[in-house]
Amino acid sequence: MIAFDVITIFPEFFRGPFDFGIIRRGREKGLLETRVHDLRAFTSDRHHTVDDRPFGGGEGMVLKPEPLFRAVETIRENDAAEVVVLSAAGRRFTQAEAFRLSSAAQIVLICGRYEGIDERVVEHLATSELSVGDFVLSGGEIGAALIVDAVVRYVPGVVGKEESVLRDSFSDPAAAERCVEHPHYTRPADFRGLAVPEVLLSGDHEAVRQWREAAALRKTERNRPDLLT
């Protein structure tokens, strides 16, 4: 059993992402839990204030440390829990990180907003600060949903054919050189004059395997040359 606790100021957002597909299936099988917490519930003032102006000046607002510390200290089941801050300034989230997180019993995800989160949360509360890509989102909610989905795929019993996870793009977290997954085709074999590669229709499993390896490499070179060392 793995538990995901999400701290956010927009708890309604997760009614969609967590109620479909493998996340819902894993929860129905009793393999995982998803719990969403409203950060405003951990404030102590009558206005439920979660943000304030940054010291030193500048644009925007910053999420305050008090409610975030209170939330994590209330939710966290023990010191072994992973506490992840979602931030554009964080380390890039990868398949290897998804694999590592899948061994945790509890993952607490803190969704950033506005100009960011008080750095004391990152330095003294979080176990990691992660970004889902080199771009800026309006908040960490989308990133948190992405991370949960990626991690859940490694939970035994969630994916119907577990061996398929091992063939996904970036499937070997330890590999120094990784490829995206090979191209896929299905019926019809000829669509508007666009034919499926003949080798895939040959029934020669070894030839198909070799074609897929070469095709995966070509696709990686075209779309993600940074993966090839």
C-alpha positions, 0 to 999 in steps of 0.5 A: 500500500502506498499513500499519496497526500496532496496539499493544495489551495485548490483541492477540487482540481484533483476530483478529475485526475484521481478519479480515472484510469489506473489511479482509480483502479489502484485505489479500488483494488486497495493498492493505494490511497489518494488524499487531498488536503486544503492548505487553508484548513491548516491556517490559524487566522480568521481569513485563512491566509496562506500567502504574504508579500516577499521580503526584499520586495518584488512581484507576486505573493509567497506561500507562508511557512506556518500552514505548510509546516502544520499541514505536513506535521499533521499528515506525515505518518512518520519520518520516512515519508517522502515530502515533495515540493512542486516547483519550477526551480526543482530538480527535473522529475524523471522515470528514475525518480518515479521508480525511486518514489514507488518504494515509499509508503507515503508521499506528501506532495506540496503544490506551489502557487504564486511566486513560490513557497517560503524557502524554509519549507524546501530546506527544512521540511521537504525531502526533495524539490521537483519540477516536471519540466523546463517551463512554468505552470500557474501552480503545482497541481498539474505536476502533482497529478503527473507524478502520482500517475507516473509513480502508480504505474510501478505499484505491483498489481495496478497495471494489468500487464506489469511487464509492459511497464518495463518496455515503456519509454525511459523504462530502465531508470539505471541506464546511462543511455535510454531510448524512447519507445519504438513506434506502434501500428495497428489495423488497417495495414494500409490506411490511405496508402500509408502502409505498416512496415512489412517486417511487423506483418512477417511473423518473424519475432526476431526480425520484429525485435531488431526493427523495434530496437532500431526504430526506437533509436531513430526516434530517440535521435530525432526527438530526444538526442539528449538521452543518447550519451 
